[in-house]
Amino acid sequence: DTWWQTETGGNIITPLPAATPLKPGVATLPLPGLAVEILEKDGGPTSDGEKGLLCITKPWPSMLRGVWGAPKRYEDTYFKTVFKNGQPVYFSGDGACRDEDGYIVITGRVDDVINTAGHRVGTAEVESAIADHPAVAESGVIGVPDDIRGEKIVAFVVLKNGQDIDETALAAQLNQLLKTHLGPVVQVSQIFVAPGLPKTRSGKILRRILRHIASAEPVTADISTLEDPTIVAALDELVRSWSLPEPRL
């Protein structure tokens, strides 16, 4: 097997004829000189057998240089998800792992979805429904592990200026919106009314940081590139000091 994309301009991971032992369905190894790595969402390395994000960490001869008529699209699509040592790297959108021989095994597309109670729902879908609430300015939605549902939905909600609403009432109203838009299975289990969200200077919400905070895990990602780095400590304090009882479903 091999791995490549239109954007890469040719094969990136492929066995060399008569030199690389083959395995059915396995892309094997990168071509010589290509810097392919499997990274965590925070840019850290993965162990053999551990699934991660397939990235190319250095430029290569045939790489796409841009999208005609949309100069920001290429950067926004491929260089705004994974940062290694604070620097953006090319994220293919695919997941991968290394097997016992060090070969790269492609595990498929990495969608920004939450698997809750056997249903897959995109974070953008949930955030779009939440945005219909008249008191909500914006939100960041993530999934965190849950013994019963697989993943439960957690929402960090920023209210519009001047809005003051009881959190319990807000939770019930948001879940009613979700029921209307996405069905009864998709319900937010935890809502935090937040002072802001961790965003890049271009406005992208970094959900990996929200996941760490919601799970009470240390944030290991470089936060110096955030629009407001102080928001991480504020959200961490919010989660550790206050929680809303889960609404009845």
VOPAGU-2260 file (C-alpha; in pm, 1 decimal, decimal comma):
REM VOPAGU-2260
SITE   aa  ch    i         X         Y         Z
SITE  ASP   A    0       0,0       0,0       0,0
SITE  THR   A    1      99,9     366,4     -25,5
SITE  TRP   A    2     -11,9     699,3     117,4
SITE  TRP   A    3     -34,7    1031,1     -59,3
SITE  GLN   A    4    -270,6    1323,4    -118,3
SITE  THR   A    5    -335,7    1553,7    -408,6
SITE  GLU   A    6    -185,8    1826,4    -192,2
SITE  THR   A    7     139,3    1632,9    -141,4
SITE  GLY   A    8     207,7    1611,6    -514,3
SITE  GLY   A    9     301,9    1244,7    -506,4
SITE  ASN   A   10     366,1     943,5    -285,3
SITE  ILE   A   11     487,3    1026,3      63,9
SITE  ILE   A   12     477,3     686,4     235,1
SITE  THR   A   13     553,8     392,0       8,2
SITE  PRO   A   14     769,2      78,3      -2,5
SITE  LEU   A   15    1080,7      95,3    -216,6
SITE  PRO   A   16    1077,1    -173,2    -488,4
SITE  ALA   A   17    1285,8    -476,9    -393,4
SITE  ALA   A   18    1407,4    -297,4     -80,3
SITE  THR   A   19    1110,0    -272,0     159,1
SITE  PRO   A   20     934,6    -590,7     274,1
SITE  LEU   A   21     564,2    -554,0     202,3
SITE  LYS   A   22     265,0    -590,1     432,6
SITE  PRO   A   23     -89,6    -600,2     296,2
SITE  GLY   A   24    -274,1    -276,3     370,9
SITE  VAL   A   25      28,2    -110,3     531,7
SITE  ALA   A   26     183,5     200,8     379,7
SITE  THR   A   27     526,1     105,2     526,1
SITE  LEU   A   28     781,7     390,6     541,7
SITE  PRO   A   29     823,8     749,9     419,9
SITE  LEU   A   30    1037,7     809,1     116,5
SITE  PRO   A   31    1396,6     903,8     204,4
SITE  GLY   A   32    1431,3    1266,8     306,0
SITE  LEU   A   33    1066,0    1317,9     402,1
SITE  ALA   A   34     989,3    1411,1     763,8
SITE  VAL   A   35     670,3    1220,7     845,9
SITE  GLU   A   36     570,8    1195,6    1211,5
SITE  ILE   A   37     273,6    1067,5    1409,6
SITE  LEU   A   38     197,5    1326,8    1674,3
SITE  GLU   A   39     -42,0    1393,4    1957,8
SITE  LYS   A   40    -279,1    1687,3    1921,1
SITE  ASP   A   41     -43,3    1894,7    2136,9
SITE  GLY   A   42     250,6    1815,6    1906,7
SITE  GLY   A   43     408,4    1551,5    2128,2
SITE  PRO   A   44     529,0    1217,9    1989,3
SITE  THR   A   45     327,5     896,7    2005,9
SITE  SER   A   46     450,1     552,3    2104,9
SITE  ASP   A   47     452,1     251,1    1874,7
SITE  GLY   A   48      99,0     115,2    1844,6
SITE  GLU   A   49     -54,2     439,9    1971,0
SITE  LYS   A   50    -286,6     619,3    1732,4
SITE  GLY   A   51    -205,8     978,7    1650,4
SITE  LEU   A   52    -216,4    1243,3    1380,3
SITE  LEU   A   53     -25,0    1195,4    1056,8
SITE  CYS   A   54     189,2    1504,3    1000,7
SITE  ILE   A   55     470,5    1618,7     775,2
SITE  THR   A   56     700,6    1835,5     983,1
SITE  LYS   A   57     936,4    1974,6     718,2
SITE  PRO   A   58     882,8    2106,0     363,4
SITE  TRP   A   59     916,2    1857,5      76,0
SITE  PRO   A   60     986,1    1913,1    -295,9
SITE  SER   A   61     635,2    1854,4    -435,2
SITE  MET   A   62     428,4    2022,6    -164,4
SITE  LEU   A   63     135,8    2244,5    -252,3
SITE  ARG   A   64     218,0    2611,6    -205,2
SITE  GLY   A   65    -132,1    2752,4    -194,6
SITE  VAL   A   66    -490,4    2740,5    -321,1
SITE  TRP   A   67    -566,7    2953,4    -626,2
SITE  GLY   A   68    -794,4    3241,0    -536,2
SITE  ALA   A   69    -799,5    3149,9    -166,0
SITE  PRO   A   70    -454,1    3221,3     -22,6
SITE  LYS   A   71    -558,9    3161,9     339,1
SITE  ARG   A   72    -742,9    2836,1     276,6
SITE  TYR   A   73    -429,4    2620,6     251,9
SITE  GLU   A   74    -284,2    2759,8     572,5
SITE  ASP   A   75    -612,8    2739,5     761,3
SITE  THR   A   76    -683,4    2383,1     646,2
SITE  TYR   A   77    -346,7    2218,9     700,7
SITE  PHE   A   78    -137,9    2435,2     934,2
SITE  LYS   A   79    -373,9    2539,0    1214,1
SITE  THR   A   80    -432,6    2207,7    1396,2
SITE  VAL   A   81     -99,4    2067,6    1516,7
SITE  PHE   A   82     189,9    2269,0    1654,9
SITE  LYS   A   83     527,1    2108,7    1729,1
SITE  ASN   A   84     750,1    2311,4    1960,3
SITE  GLY   A   85     517,9    2603,8    1899,0
SITE  GLN   A   86     554,0    2586,4    1520,8
SITE  PRO   A   87     273,8    2479,1    1283,3
SITE  VAL   A   88     323,7    2155,0    1092,4
SITE  TYR   A   89     132,6    2005,7     800,9
SITE  PHE   A   90    -154,9    1794,7     935,4
SITE  SER   A   91    -295,1    1564,3     671,6
SITE  GLY   A   92    -630,4    1510,2     838,9
SITE  ASP   A   93    -552,2    1137,1     870,1
SITE  GLY   A   94    -480,7     925,5    1173,4
SITE  ALA   A   95    -201,5     670,9    1188,2
SITE  CYS   A   96      12,3     453,8    1412,8
SITE  ARG   A   97     337,4     257,9    1388,9
SITE  ASP   A   98     330,0    -118,4    1411,3
SITE  GLU   A   99     585,0    -352,0    1568,2
SITE  ASP   A  100     813,4    -314,6    1264,6
SITE  GLY   A  101     800,7      64,2    1269,4
SITE  TYR   A  102     578,5      71,2     962,4
SITE  ILE   A  103     313,4     342,9     936,5
SITE  VAL   A  104     -43,0     215,2     937,3
SITE  ILE   A  105    -309,8     462,8     823,0
SITE  THR   A  106    -616,0     446,9    1049,3
SITE  GLY   A  107    -843,4     683,1     854,5
SITE  ARG   A  108    -965,1    1041,5     868,1
SITE  VAL   A  109    -962,6    1221,3    1197,6
SITE  ASP   A  110   -1296,0    1398,0    1217,7
SITE  ASP   A  111   -1376,0    1648,6    1485,2
SITE  VAL   A  112   -1664,9    1441,6    1613,9
SITE  ILE   A  113   -1798,7    1322,9    1947,9
SITE  ASN   A  114   -1921,1     966,1    1989,2
SITE  THR   A  115   -2193,4     986,1    2251,8
SITE  ALA   A  116   -2435,1     704,5    2330,8
SITE  GLY   A  117   -2350,0     535,2    2001,3
SITE  HIS   A  118   -2409,7     849,3    1793,7
SITE  ARG   A  119   -2139,4    1051,2    1617,9
SITE  VAL   A  120   -2199,0    1425,1    1620,6
SITE  GLY   A  121   -1970,4    1703,0    1499,6
SITE  THR   A  122   -1866,1    1971,3    1742,8
SITE  ALA   A  123   -1958,7    2233,1    1483,8
SITE  GLU   A  124   -2315,2    2097,5    1474,7
SITE  VAL   A  125   -2349,6    2131,4    1850,9
SITE  GLU   A  126   -2192,8    2477,3    1856,2
SITE  SER   A  127   -2421,9    2590,0    1574,4
SITE  ALA   A  128   -2730,3    2482,0    1770,6
SITE  ILE   A  129   -2604,0    2650,9    2087,3
SITE  ALA   A  130   -2545,4    2972,2    1890,5
SITE  ASP   A  131   -2921,1    2997,0    1833,6
SITE  HIS   A  132   -2967,5    3086,4    2201,4
SITE  PRO   A  133   -3017,1    3464,2    2223,9
SITE  ALA   A  134   -2785,9    3497,4    2526,0
SITE  VAL   A  135   -2491,1    3308,8    2375,5
SITE  ALA   A  136   -2207,7    3489,6    2197,3
SITE  GLU   A  137   -1999,4    3180,6    2118,3
SITE  SER   A  138   -1914,8    2837,4    2251,1
SITE  GLY   A  139   -1650,8    2568,0    2242,1
SITE  VAL   A  140   -1775,9    2208,0    2254,3
SITE  ILE   A  141   -1571,3    1897,0    2326,8
SITE  GLY   A  142   -1618,8    1532,7    2417,4
SITE  VAL   A  143   -1466,0    1380,9    2729,4
SITE  PRO   A  144   -1459,4    1010,6    2821,9
SITE  ASP   A  145   -1765,3     876,7    3001,6
SITE  ASP   A  146   -1821,6     522,7    3131,6
SITE  ILE   A  147   -2186,0     514,1    3023,0
SITE  ARG   A  148   -2203,7     718,8    2702,6
SITE  GLY   A  149   -1854,5     661,8    2569,1
SITE  GLU   A  150   -1811,0    1037,0    2551,2
SITE  LYS   A  151   -2014,8    1309,0    2715,1
SITE  ILE   A  152   -2054,8    1654,7    2568,5
SITE  VAL   A  153   -1905,1    1947,0    2756,2
SITE  ALA   A  154   -1968,2    2305,6    2645,5
SITE  PHE   A  155   -1779,8    2621,3    2737,3
SITE  VAL   A  156   -2025,4    2902,7    2671,3
SITE  VAL   A  157   -1949,0    3273,7    2644,6
SITE  LEU   A  158   -2249,7    3498,0    2701,2
SITE  LYS   A  159   -2319,1    3821,1    2518,1
SITE  ASN   A  160   -2237,5    4142,9    2699,9
SITE  GLY   A  161   -2494,0    4228,1    2963,5
SITE  GLN   A  162   -2649,5    3882,4    2970,2
SITE  ASP   A  163   -2707,5    3726,6    3310,7
SITE  ILE   A  164   -2880,3    3390,4    3320,1
SITE  ASP   A  165   -2904,6    3111,9    3574,6
SITE  GLU   A  166   -2672,2    2829,8    3470,2
SITE  THR   A  167   -2926,2    2557,9    3540,9
SITE  ALA   A  168   -3186,5    2735,6    3329,3
SITE  LEU   A  169   -2928,2    2788,3    3055,1
SITE  ALA   A  170   -2842,4    2416,9    3053,6
SITE  ALA   A  171   -3208,5    2321,5    3014,6
SITE  GLN   A  172   -3262,1    2575,2    2736,2
SITE  LEU   A  173   -2952,8    2469,1    2544,0
SITE  ASN   A  174   -3046,8    2104,0    2565,3
SITE  GLN   A  175   -3391,6    2187,3    2432,8
SITE  LEU   A  176   -3224,6    2358,8    2136,2
SITE  LEU   A  177   -3005,3    2054,0    2080,5
SITE  LYS   A  178   -3307,6    1825,5    2095,9
SITE  THR   A  179   -3479,9    2037,6    1833,7
SITE  HIS   A  180   -3179,9    2060,1    1601,5
SITE  LEU   A  181   -3002,3    1727,2    1650,8
SITE  GLY   A  182   -3242,2    1490,2    1826,4
SITE  PRO   A  183   -3289,4    1371,3    2184,8
SITE  VAL   A  184   -2962,9    1175,9    2212,8
SITE  VAL   A  185   -2738,0    1480,7    2171,0
SITE  GLN   A  186   -2741,6    1654,7    2507,0
SITE  VAL   A  187   -2480,3    1862,7    2686,1
SITE  SER   A  188   -2382,0    1697,8    3013,5
SITE  GLN   A  189   -2176,4    1985,5    3151,6
SITE  ILE   A  190   -2189,5    2357,4    3080,8
SITE  PHE   A  191   -1935,8    2614,1    3193,7
SITE  VAL   A  192   -2019,9    2981,7    3152,5
SITE  ALA   A  193   -1676,8    3106,1    3052,4
SITE  PRO   A  194   -1511,8    3449,0    3028,5
SITE  GLY   A  195   -1364,0    3353,5    2692,4
SITE  LEU   A  196   -1221,5    3068,8    2484,4
SITE  PRO   A  197    -865,0    2967,8    2395,2
SITE  LYS   A  198    -829,8    3091,2    2038,4
SITE  THR   A  199    -549,0    3156,1    1796,7
SITE  ARG   A  200    -498,2    3508,8    1671,3
SITE  SER   A  201    -689,2    3407,6    1358,5
SITE  GLY   A  202    -990,3    3313,8    1573,6
SITE  LYS   A  203    -972,0    2932,7    1572,3
SITE  ILE   A  204   -1083,3    2767,2    1896,1
SITE  LEU   A  205    -822,0    2523,2    2025,2
SITE  ARG   A  206   -1041,8    2242,3    2151,4
SITE  ARG   A  207    -746,5    2029,4    2256,2
SITE  ILE   A  208    -682,6    2284,0    2531,7
SITE  LEU   A  209   -1047,3    2269,9    2637,5
SITE  ARG   A  210   -1025,0    1890,0    2654,8
SITE  HIS   A  211    -727,3    1906,6    2888,5
SITE  ILE   A  212    -900,2    2162,2    3110,0
SITE  ALA   A  213   -1232,1    1975,8    3122,8
SITE  SER   A  214   -1050,5    1654,3    3214,1
SITE  ALA   A  215    -847,6    1832,6    3485,9
SITE  GLU   A  216    -528,3    1750,8    3298,2
SITE  PRO   A  217    -228,6    1982,4    3268,7
SITE  VAL   A  218    -220,7    2188,0    2950,7
SITE  THR   A  219     102,2    2090,9    2776,1
SITE  ALA   A  220      47,0    2279,2    2450,9
SITE  ASP   A  221     229,4    2604,0    2381,0
SITE  ILE   A  222     -16,0    2880,3    2474,1
SITE  SER   A  223     205,3    3174,5    2378,0
SITE  THR   A  224      40,8    3187,6    2034,4
SITE  LEU   A  225    -307,7    3230,8    2176,6
SITE  GLU   A  226    -501,5    3550,8    2129,5
SITE  ASP   A  227    -524,4    3572,0    2510,7
SITE  PRO   A  228    -294,3    3323,0    2689,8
SITE  THR   A  229    -438,5    3417,9    3031,3
SITE  ILE   A  230    -771,8    3256,4    2940,8
SITE  VAL   A  231    -623,1    2909,5    3000,6
SITE  ALA   A  232    -563,2    2975,1    3371,0
SITE  ALA   A  233    -904,3    3139,6    3404,2
SITE  LEU   A  234   -1082,7    2840,0    3254,2
SITE  ASP   A  235    -879,0    2595,5    3458,0
SITE  GLU   A  236    -977,7    2776,2    3778,0
SITE  LEU   A  237   -1341,5    2782,2    3664,2
SITE  VAL   A  238   -1353,4    2406,9    3605,1
SITE  ARG   A  239   -1173,8    2320,3    3928,6
SITE  SER   A  240   -1381,4    2546,9    4148,9
SITE  TRP   A  241   -1730,8    2521,7    4001,1
SITE  SER   A  242   -1938,8    2257,4    3827,3
SITE  LEU   A  243   -2298,9    2237,1    3719,8
SITE  PRO   A  244   -2494,1    1921,7    3806,6
SITE  GLU   A  245   -2564,9    1716,8    3497,6
SITE  PRO   A  246   -2916,6    1780,5    3368,8
SITE  ARG   A  247   -3160,9    1490,9    3358,9
SITE  LEU   A  248   -3198,4    1345,5    3008,6
